[in-house]
Amino acid sequence: MNHKYHRTIFRNFPPARWDKLNQHRVLLLLAFLTVFACAASSFADNWPQWRGPTLDGICHETDIPILWGPRTNIAWQLEMPGPAGATPVIWEDHLFLTAAEEDRLVLMAVSTDGNRLWKRDLGGGNRPIRNDEANLASPSPCTDGTHVWSLMGNGVLGCYDFAGRQVWQYSLEDRFGEIDIAFGITSTPVLHDDRLYLQLIHTNGAWIIALDKHTGEVVWRQDRPSDAIEECLHSYASPTLYEDGERSFLISHGADYVVAHDLQDGSELWRCGGMNPRGNYNPTLRFVASPVPTSGLIVVPSAKNGPVLALDPQAQGDITESREYRLWTRTDNTPDVPSPLVVDDLVYLCRENGDLLCLDADTGQEIYRERTERDRHRASPLYADGHVYLSARNGTVTVVKTGREFEIVSQNRLPGPLTACPAVSNGHLYLRTFSTLYCIAEP
């Protein structure tokens, strides 16, 4: 609490009444107000984008539930019109998420007390991907507290206000040509200031695009050259943003390279390859997991047991062979779909089979590799209040204590497939299975 505010309260008490009793009462009041202000700030986080406010899976709140089940700590649950792997996003009392309703792709608004508010159609053409693995409602929405933006796997991108009124909507294929990607668009746009950033990396082209969030008009579009071939031309990863107080730039990921782009015009700042070596080239090594930025470090995954790189954000030019800007390399046993998580000086990698790897962030040295739930893991891990949350497709979420010693704190299971990343806001944990949205909170 501001010390000037303390002095103002004390000055308002007349000297004649300034006795020990009054002093005690005022100090109690100040203590209450201070605690209340701290509590309010600790529960003030919105979850406006995929992987949270800083796009890294980090929740800064405390007292997040670590135990739940079908009859335990479920504040409410809401049936979904159809499945999706998209993460819910939250702004104050509004929650937004997508779903595939038979052939149609829809954006929904739900209140944080579990009531449906509205549903909007963003076109048809939904189809299952790899049997029951996913569908075209995979990209997550994003919001700035006034509007919400949603991109679907059919290429339809729309902007709505919080009342559900359409601000603008169009097909990316109408603007940029046919998008040829085997399993549809899954890349989630990045919202930053007044722009919406997209990466479209597919057989017919590779572009990084900045849109005016208010109108949907193109601010800039940059080609993204690559020597990738076959399926490696397809990227299902999402772009992300690096910021450290001195520099900020966009990071795109796909077609064998990770590339940093200037936010003003999209020009290339640096690039790094080497994740699909030419001497042992894998033509099916498409990227799904996204890089994770943290101050002074960018952790870059590849796919299919390929390497994970640690890069210096101060890099310049092509750093594929650099010893200065490539800080370390993890060569194998790496994730294919879940994105990395960086907490303090530790890097967590969740493999598809549920193995959790913990690495030293400075050196890349493995600290441990331990088994959690033995099932497919598609969602990226979440950090909250000293714990890492790992979501398995069978509905089991394993909660692991952070630190250099492996410790499972709890395992919690909900019915139905689960591929969406968890979201956290105002002390509540939101989990979205294919059939149901759950709000988890301790009484």
FENQUI-V115857 format. One record per pair of residues at least 24 apart in sequence whose C-alpha atoms are under 8 Angstrom apart, sorted by the first residue. I is the first residue (numbers start at 1). J is the second residue. D is the distance in Angstrom with one decimal. If there is no record, write none. Layout:
i:I j:J d:D
i:I j:J d:D
//
This chain:
i:1 j:34 d:5.7
i:1 j:37 d:7.4
i:6 j:30 d:7.5
i:43 j:425 d:7.2
i:43 j:426 d:4.6
i:43 j:427 d:6.1
i:44 j:425 d:7.6
i:44 j:426 d:6.1
i:45 j:425 d:5.8
i:45 j:426 d:6.5
i:46 j:90 d:5.7
i:46 j:91 d:5.1
i:46 j:92 d:6.4
i:46 j:424 d:7.8
i:46 j:425 d:5.5
i:46 j:426 d:7.5
i:47 j:89 d:5.4
i:47 j:90 d:4.9
i:47 j:91 d:6.4
i:47 j:423 d:6.6
i:47 j:424 d:6.4
i:47 j:425 d:6.1
i:48 j:89 d:5.1
i:48 j:90 d:5.6
i:48 j:91 d:6.2
i:48 j:142 d:5.5
i:48 j:143 d:5.2
i:48 j:144 d:6.7
i:48 j:145 d:8.0
i:49 j:89 d:5.8
i:49 j:140 d:7.3
i:49 j:141 d:6.7
i:49 j:142 d:4.6
i:49 j:143 d:6.8
i:49 j:190 d:7.6
i:49 j:191 d:7.7
i:50 j:87 d:6.1
i:50 j:88 d:7.8
i:50 j:89 d:7.0
i:50 j:140 d:6.0
i:50 j:141 d:7.4
i:50 j:142 d:7.2
i:50 j:188 d:7.3
i:50 j:421 d:7.9
i:51 j:382 d:7.7
i:51 j:421 d:7.4
i:51 j:423 d:7.5
i:52 j:423 d:7.2
i:55 j:240 d:6.7
i:55 j:241 d:7.4
i:55 j:292 d:7.6
i:56 j:292 d:5.7
i:56 j:293 d:6.8
i:56 j:294 d:7.8
i:56 j:341 d:6.7
i:56 j:342 d:7.7
i:57 j:341 d:6.6
i:57 j:380 d:7.7
i:57 j:381 d:6.7
i:57 j:382 d:4.9
i:57 j:383 d:6.1
i:58 j:343 d:8.0
i:58 j:382 d:6.2
i:58 j:383 d:5.0
i:58 j:384 d:6.5
i:59 j:382 d:7.5
i:59 j:383 d:5.9
i:59 j:384 d:4.9
i:59 j:385 d:7.5
i:59 j:424 d:6.9
i:60 j:384 d:6.6
i:60 j:385 d:7.1
i:61 j:384 d:6.7
i:61 j:385 d:6.6
i:61 j:425 d:8.0
i:61 j:426 d:7.7
i:61 j:427 d:6.8
i:62 j:384 d:7.0
i:62 j:385 d:5.0
i:62 j:427 d:7.1
i:63 j:385 d:6.7
i:63 j:427 d:6.5
i:64 j:384 d:6.8
i:64 j:385 d:6.7
i:64 j:427 d:5.5
i:64 j:428 d:6.6
i:64 j:429 d:6.9
i:64 j:441 d:7.6
i:65 j:427 d:7.9
i:65 j:428 d:7.5
i:65 j:429 d:7.0
i:65 j:440 d:7.0
i:65 j:441 d:6.0
i:65 j:442 d:6.2
i:66 j:399 d:6.6
i:66 j:409 d:7.8
i:66 j:410 d:6.7
i:67 j:410 d:6.6
i:67 j:411 d:7.6
i:67 j:412 d:6.4
i:68 j:412 d:5.8
i:68 j:413 d:7.7
i:68 j:440 d:7.1
i:69 j:412 d:5.9
i:69 j:413 d:5.9
i:69 j:414 d:6.0
i:70 j:413 d:7.7
i:70 j:414 d:6.0
i:70 j:415 d:7.7
i:73 j:440 d:5.6
i:73 j:441 d:5.4
i:73 j:442 d:5.2
i:73 j:443 d:6.9
i:74 j:438 d:6.9
i:74 j:439 d:6.0
i:74 j:440 d:4.7
i:74 j:441 d:6.3
i:74 j:442 d:8.0
i:75 j:438 d:7.8
i:75 j:439 d:5.5
i:75 j:440 d:5.5
i:75 j:441 d:5.7
i:75 j:442 d:7.9
i:76 j:113 d:7.4
i:76 j:114 d:6.3
i:76 j:438 d:6.2
i:76 j:439 d:5.4
i:76 j:440 d:7.4
i:77 j:114 d:6.8
i:77 j:436 d:6.6
i:77 j:437 d:5.5
i:77 j:438 d:4.5
i:77 j:439 d:6.2
i:78 j:114 d:6.5
i:78 j:115 d:8.0
i:78 j:436 d:5.5
i:78 j:437 d:5.1
i:78 j:438 d:6.6
i:79 j:435 d:6.0
i:79 j:436 d:4.5
i:79 j:437 d:6.4
i:80 j:434 d:7.5
i:80 j:435 d:5.2
i:80 j:436 d:5.2
i:80 j:437 d:6.7
i:81 j:435 d:7.5
i:82 j:434 d:6.7
i:82 j:435 d:6.2
i:83 j:135 d:7.9
i:83 j:137 d:8.0
i:83 j:433 d:7.4
i:83 j:434 d:4.1
i:83 j:435 d:5.9
i:84 j:134 d:6.7
i:84 j:135 d:6.5
i:84 j:136 d:7.8
i:84 j:137 d:5.4
i:84 j:138 d:5.9
i:84 j:419 d:7.9
i:84 j:420 d:7.4
i:84 j:433 d:7.9
i:84 j:434 d:5.8
i:85 j:134 d:6.6
i:85 j:135 d:7.8
i:85 j:137 d:7.0
i:85 j:138 d:5.1
i:85 j:139 d:7.8
i:85 j:418 d:7.5
i:85 j:419 d:5.1
i:85 j:420 d:4.3
i:85 j:421 d:7.8
i:85 j:432 d:7.9
i:85 j:433 d:7.9
i:85 j:434 d:7.4
i:86 j:137 d:6.7
i:86 j:138 d:4.8
i:86 j:139 d:5.5
i:86 j:140 d:4.6
i:86 j:141 d:7.8
i:86 j:419 d:8.0
i:86 j:420 d:5.3
i:86 j:421 d:7.4
i:87 j:140 d:5.4
i:87 j:141 d:7.7
i:87 j:420 d:5.1
i:87 j:421 d:5.3
i:87 j:422 d:6.7
i:87 j:423 d:6.9
i:87 j:432 d:7.3
i:88 j:140 d:7.0
i:88 j:141 d:7.4
i:88 j:422 d:7.8
i:88 j:423 d:6.4
i:88 j:430 d:7.6
i:88 j:432 d:7.4
i:89 j:140 d:7.7
i:89 j:141 d:6.6
i:89 j:142 d:6.4
i:89 j:143 d:7.4
i:89 j:423 d:7.0
i:90 j:143 d:7.9
i:90 j:423 d:8.0
i:90 j:425 d:6.8
i:91 j:143 d:7.4
i:91 j:144 d:7.8
i:91 j:145 d:5.8
i:92 j:145 d:8.0
i:94 j:162 d:7.9
i:96 j:141 d:7.0
i:96 j:148 d:7.9
i:97 j:140 d:7.0
i:97 j:141 d:6.5
i:98 j:137 d:6.0
i:98 j:138 d:7.8
i:98 j:140 d:7.1
i:98 j:141 d:7.4
i:99 j:137 d:5.6
i:100 j:126 d:6.7
i:100 j:135 d:7.3
i:100 j:136 d:7.2
i:100 j:137 d:5.7
i:102 j:126 d:7.3
i:103 j:127 d:7.2
i:105 j:136 d:7.5
i:105 j:137 d:6.3
i:105 j:152 d:7.1
i:106 j:137 d:7.9
i:107 j:150 d:7.1
i:109 j:164 d:7.8
i:114 j:439 d:7.9
i:118 j:163 d:7.8
i:118 j:164 d:6.4
i:119 j:164 d:7.5
i:120 j:164 d:7.3
i:122 j:152 d:7.3
i:122 j:156 d:6.3
i:122 j:157 d:7.6
i:122 j:158 d:7.4
i:123 j:154 d:7.6
i:123 j:156 d:6.9
i:124 j:154 d:7.5
i:125 j:154 d:6.6
i:126 j:153 d:7.9
i:126 j:154 d:7.3
i:129 j:183 d:6.0
i:130 j:183 d:8.0
i:136 j:184 d:6.3
i:136 j:185 d:7.1
i:136 j:186 d:7.3
i:137 j:186 d:7.9
i:138 j:185 d:7.7
i:138 j:186 d:5.2
i:138 j:187 d:8.0
i:139 j:185 d:7.4
i:139 j:186 d:4.9
i:139 j:187 d:5.7
i:139 j:188 d:4.7
i:139 j:189 d:7.9
i:140 j:188 d:5.6
i:141 j:188 d:7.3
i:141 j:189 d:8.0
i:142 j:189 d:7.7
i:142 j:190 d:7.6
i:142 j:191 d:6.8
i:143 j:191 d:7.6
i:144 j:191 d:7.9
i:151 j:188 d:7.2
i:151 j:189 d:7.5
i:152 j:185 d:7.0
i:152 j:186 d:7.7
i:153 j:184 d:5.1
i:153 j:185 d:4.2
i:153 j:186 d:6.0
i:154 j:184 d:6.8
i:154 j:185 d:6.9
i:155 j:179 d:7.9
i:155 j:185 d:6.9
i:167 j:214 d:7.9
i:167 j:215 d:7.7
i:168 j:215 d:6.6
i:168 j:216 d:6.9
i:169 j:216 d:7.7
i:178 j:204 d:7.1
i:179 j:203 d:7.6
i:179 j:204 d:6.4
i:179 j:205 d:7.9
i:180 j:204 d:5.9
i:181 j:234 d:5.8
i:182 j:234 d:7.5
i:185 j:236 d:6.7
i:186 j:236 d:5.3
i:186 j:237 d:7.2
i:186 j:238 d:7.7
i:187 j:235 d:7.9
i:187 j:236 d:5.4
i:187 j:237 d:5.4
i:187 j:238 d:4.4
i:187 j:239 d:7.4
i:188 j:237 d:7.9
i:188 j:238 d:5.2
i:188 j:239 d:7.3
i:189 j:238 d:6.8
i:189 j:239 d:6.9
i:190 j:239 d:6.6
i:190 j:240 d:6.5
i:190 j:241 d:7.7
i:197 j:239 d:7.8
i:198 j:239 d:7.0
i:199 j:238 d:7.2
i:199 j:239 d:6.4
i:199 j:252 d:6.6
i:200 j:235 d:7.8
i:201 j:233 d:6.6
i:201 j:234 d:5.8
i:201 j:235 d:5.5
i:201 j:254 d:6.8
i:201 j:255 d:7.2
i:202 j:233 d:5.3
i:202 j:234 d:4.4
i:202 j:235 d:6.6
i:203 j:230 d:7.9
i:203 j:233 d:5.6
i:203 j:234 d:6.5
i:208 j:252 d:7.6
i:208 j:266 d:7.1
i:209 j:266 d:7.6
i:210 j:266 d:7.8
i:220 j:265 d:6.1
i:220 j:266 d:6.9
i:221 j:265 d:7.9
i:221 j:266 d:7.0
i:222 j:265 d:7.9
i:222 j:266 d:5.8
i:222 j:267 d:6.9
i:226 j:255 d:6.3
i:226 j:256 d:7.4
i:226 j:257 d:7.5
i:227 j:255 d:7.7
i:227 j:256 d:8.0
i:228 j:255 d:5.3
i:228 j:256 d:6.0
i:229 j:255 d:7.9
i:229 j:283 d:6.5
i:230 j:283 d:5.7
i:230 j:284 d:7.1
i:231 j:283 d:5.9
i:231 j:284 d:5.0
i:231 j:285 d:6.9
i:231 j:286 d:6.2
i:232 j:256 d:6.7
i:232 j:283 d:5.8
i:232 j:284 d:5.6
i:232 j:285 d:5.3
i:232 j:286 d:4.6
i:232 j:287 d:7.6
i:233 j:286 d:7.1
i:234 j:286 d:5.8
i:234 j:287 d:7.6
i:235 j:286 d:5.7
i:235 j:287 d:5.2
i:235 j:288 d:6.4
i:236 j:286 d:7.4
i:236 j:287 d:6.0
i:236 j:288 d:4.6
i:236 j:289 d:7.7
i:237 j:287 d:5.9
i:237 j:288 d:4.3
i:237 j:289 d:5.4
i:237 j:290 d:5.2
i:238 j:288 d:7.9
i:238 j:289 d:7.7
i:238 j:290 d:5.8
i:239 j:290 d:7.0
i:239 j:291 d:7.9
i:240 j:290 d:7.6
i:240 j:291 d:7.1
i:240 j:292 d:7.5
i:240 j:293 d:7.8
i:241 j:293 d:7.2
i:242 j:293 d:5.6
i:242 j:294 d:7.4
i:242 j:313 d:8.0
i:243 j:295 d:7.4
i:244 j:294 d:7.9
i:244 j:295 d:5.5
i:244 j:296 d:7.5
i:251 j:291 d:7.8
i:253 j:287 d:7.2
i:253 j:290 d:6.7
i:253 j:291 d:7.3
i:254 j:286 d:7.0
i:254 j:287 d:5.6
i:255 j:286 d:7.0
i:255 j:287 d:7.5
i:256 j:285 d:7.9
i:256 j:286 d:7.7
i:256 j:287 d:7.8
i:258 j:300 d:7.6
i:269 j:315 d:7.9
i:269 j:316 d:6.0
i:269 j:317 d:6.3
i:270 j:315 d:6.3
i:270 j:316 d:4.8
i:270 j:317 d:4.3
i:270 j:318 d:5.6
i:270 j:319 d:7.1
i:271 j:316 d:7.8
i:271 j:317 d:6.3
i:271 j:318 d:5.0
i:271 j:319 d:6.2
i:271 j:320 d:7.2
i:272 j:318 d:5.9
i:272 j:319 d:5.2
i:272 j:320 d:4.5
i:273 j:319 d:7.7
i:273 j:320 d:4.9
i:274 j:320 d:5.9
i:274 j:321 d:7.9
i:275 j:302 d:6.1
i:275 j:306 d:6.7
i:275 j:307 d:6.0
i:275 j:308 d:7.8
i:276 j:306 d:7.4
i:287 j:336 d:7.7
i:288 j:336 d:6.7
i:288 j:337 d:5.3
i:288 j:338 d:8.0
i:289 j:335 d:7.6
i:289 j:336 d:6.3
i:289 j:337 d:4.7
i:289 j:338 d:5.5
i:289 j:339 d:4.6
i:289 j:340 d:7.8
i:290 j:339 d:5.4
i:290 j:340 d:7.7
i:291 j:339 d:6.8
i:291 j:340 d:7.2
i:292 j:339 d:7.2
i:292 j:340 d:6.3
i:292 j:341 d:6.9
i:292 j:342 d:7.5
i:294 j:342 d:7.2
i:299 j:340 d:7.1
i:300 j:340 d:7.9
i:301 j:334 d:7.5
i:301 j:335 d:7.2
i:301 j:336 d:7.9
i:301 j:339 d:7.2
i:301 j:340 d:7.3
i:302 j:334 d:7.9
i:302 j:335 d:7.7
i:302 j:336 d:7.0
i:303 j:334 d:7.3
i:303 j:335 d:6.4
i:303 j:336 d:4.4
i:303 j:337 d:7.3
i:304 j:334 d:7.5
i:304 j:335 d:7.2
i:304 j:336 d:5.2
i:305 j:332 d:5.3
i:305 j:333 d:5.2
i:305 j:334 d:5.0
i:305 j:335 d:6.6
i:305 j:336 d:6.8
i:306 j:331 d:6.4
i:306 j:332 d:5.5
i:306 j:333 d:7.4
i:306 j:334 d:6.4
i:307 j:331 d:4.3
i:307 j:332 d:5.4
i:307 j:334 d:6.6
i:308 j:332 d:7.8
i:308 j:334 d:6.7
i:310 j:364 d:7.9
i:327 j:362 d:8.0
i:327 j:363 d:7.6
i:328 j:363 d:6.3
i:328 j:364 d:6.0
i:329 j:364 d:6.8
i:330 j:364 d:6.5
i:337 j:377 d:7.8
i:337 j:378 d:5.6
i:337 j:379 d:7.4
i:337 j:380 d:7.6
i:338 j:377 d:7.1
i:338 j:378 d:5.5
i:338 j:379 d:5.4
i:338 j:380 d:4.2
i:338 j:381 d:7.0
i:339 j:380 d:5.1
i:339 j:381 d:7.3
i:340 j:380 d:7.1
i:340 j:381 d:7.3
i:341 j:380 d:8.0
i:341 j:381 d:6.5
i:341 j:382 d:7.4
i:341 j:383 d:7.7
i:343 j:383 d:7.6
i:346 j:403 d:7.7
i:350 j:377 d:7.6
i:350 j:380 d:7.7
i:350 j:381 d:7.3
i:350 j:390 d:7.6
i:351 j:377 d:6.9
i:352 j:376 d:5.0
i:352 j:377 d:4.6
i:352 j:378 d:6.7
i:353 j:377 d:6.4
i:354 j:392 d:7.4
i:358 j:404 d:7.5
i:367 j:404 d:6.5
i:368 j:404 d:7.6
i:368 j:405 d:7.8
i:368 j:406 d:7.3
i:370 j:406 d:7.3
i:372 j:398 d:6.8
i:372 j:408 d:7.9
i:373 j:398 d:6.9
i:377 j:419 d:7.4
i:378 j:419 d:5.3
i:378 j:420 d:7.6
i:379 j:418 d:8.0
i:379 j:419 d:5.1
i:379 j:420 d:5.4
i:379 j:421 d:4.8
i:379 j:422 d:8.0
i:380 j:421 d:5.7
i:381 j:421 d:7.2
i:382 j:421 d:7.6
i:382 j:422 d:6.8
i:391 j:418 d:7.1
i:391 j:419 d:7.3
i:391 j:421 d:7.4
i:391 j:422 d:7.9
i:392 j:418 d:6.5
i:392 j:419 d:7.1
i:393 j:417 d:5.1
i:393 j:418 d:4.5
i:393 j:419 d:5.6
i:394 j:418 d:6.2
i:395 j:433 d:7.2
//
